[in-house]
Every structure is written in C-alpha cells, then in structure tokens.
C-alpha cells in the first residue's frame, strides 16, 4: 500500500541545493524512531515517507498523515516501489544493524542514493559502517552522551 508519491515534478523545477527545495527522504523502518523522524522531517518542510511491513506501524503512520509503503524493507522491489531511485536521502532506521546495512547498500548501489544515513543500534558495529561512507547515528551512544552531559 502506498499513500502518496514524492513530488518529483516539483523537485525537477527547483535546483538541487536550493534552500526552498524540499528534500525527498525515505525512512526505511517505521518503529518509534523511524516514525518520529519522518514526522520531524515533514515538519521541517521535507517530503518524507516510511517503508515498513508491520501492520500497526503502517496503520498508525497513515492515520498520522505520513505516507507509507507497506512491505519488507529489505526487499529491493518494495524499495523500488517506494521511489528510492528519486530520493535525495534514505535513512535506514530499523532495530537491526544487519538489516540497516543491507538497506544502505541497496539504497546506494541499486538506487544511486548519495546521502544514506544509518541507524546503528550496537556501538560495537559503528566501525563496520565507517569505511562504507555512510552517515551513522548510534542510538546507544547518543543516549549515553545525552545523559552523561546532563550529569556534568
């Protein structure tokens, strides 16, 4: 199920890098983090959607007005249906580092997405992603840093 498609015709008329150009960002993995991120990106004026196969996530996201492509986030046909080939950025935001690595590889190699941000759940895996030239955000390290900074 797809609730809407990215505004590709509008994007073509506004130059890349232009401040008034909304970015098309696909968040793959619509759990708590992915859904909150898609909502935030949309609030910031971007076109953001979710790709997920969890029925509750799909229903809740659609009810919140977030475009959703329902299907296995690691299936390249589902990612193609989501429109990754036209994305300005892809965020791999599942709770599985292995899944996020595969999603990032598909986004870059198959769909040619330059900006790929990967959620890394286990801090021991950050070094695995570093040589692959993906932007990484380690959930655990960010929480630890945030708490520690408030205790100083």
N, C-alpha and C positions, 0 to 999 in steps of 0.2 A: 504494500500500500504506500502510495506517495501522496502527501497532502498538497504539495506545490512544487514548482520547479524554479531554479535560480533565475534571476533576471538577466539572462545572457545578452539580450538585445540592448538593454540599458547600459550594461557594462561595456559593450563594444563602443558606445558613443562617448565615453568619458575615458581619458587617457589613464593608463596604469600609473600608480603612484600619485595621482591627483587627490588632494585632500577631500574633495567632495565625492569621490568614488567609493561606494560601499564595497566591501570585500565579500566574496562568496567563500564561506568557510563551512566545511563539513566536519561535524564532530561524530566520530565513529565510536560508539559505546555510550549509551544514554542512561547510565546509572545516575546516582546522585550528583557526581562531579560533572559528567557529560551534560546532563540536562541543565544544571545551574550555569555551566559555561555557555551553552547555546543561548540561554535566556539573557545572559550578560552581554554576549556578542551582539545579539539582536537589539538590546537596549542601547548599545553603543553605535547603532546605525548600520551594522553589517547585515548581510543576508546569511543566516546560519540555519543549518538543519542537523538532524540526528539520523544516524543509522543504527538500528538495534533490532534484536529479534525477541525481546522479552515483552510479552503481551501487556503487562501492567505499565511498563515504561512507554510503550507505543501509545496506549490509551491516555495516560496522564499527560504525555507531551503534546499530543494532539489537542487535548482539552485545554492546555495552556497556550495553544496557538503556535506551537513550534512545529515546523514541517518535519515529517518523519518518513524515512524509507524503511519499511519493515523487511528484515531478512538477516541472514547470517553476516555479521560484519567482516568475516574473513573470506567471504565468497566474492570473487572478483566480478561476477555477473551482477551481484547486488550493488557493489561499489560503482559499477558502470551505470546501473540504473539510477543511482543516487546523483550521478553527474560529476564524479571526481575529476574527469578529464577537463572540466571547465572551472575547477576550483582554484581560488587564489591560495588557499591553505587547507590543510587537513590536520585534524587533531585526533590522534589515536588515544582514546581515553577509557579503555576497558580496565577491568581489575586484574587482567592477566598480562604480565610483561611479554610473554611469548606471543600472545595474540597481538599486542600492540606493535611488536617488532614486525610481524607478518603484514599487518595493515600498513605500517610505514613503508615497508619495502614495496608493496603493491602500489601505494599512492605515488611513490617516486618513480619506480621502474616501469610500471604498466600505464600509469595515467599522467606521468610527467609533471607532477606537482612539486614545485621547488620548495615551498615552505611547508615542512612537516614537523609538527610538534608532537612529542611522545610523552605520555604519562608513564613514569616509571614508578612502580609500587615498592620494589625492593631496592634499597640503596646499594646493595652489592651488584646490581645489574647496570648501574649508571655507566660504568666503564665499558660495558658491552656496546652501548649505543653511541658513545662518543666518537669513535673512528668512522662511523657511518654518516656523519654530518647531519644528524637530526637535532633539532632543538629538544632538549629534555627538561622535564619538570618532575622532580622526585617528590611524590606526595609525602612520604615519611619524613624526609629531610626538611621539607618546608614546614611541616607541623612542628618538628623538633626545634628548628631555628626560631619559629614564631613564639613558641612557649618559652624557650631559653632567653630570648631577647626581652621578654616581659618580666623575667625574674632577675634581671641585672639591676 
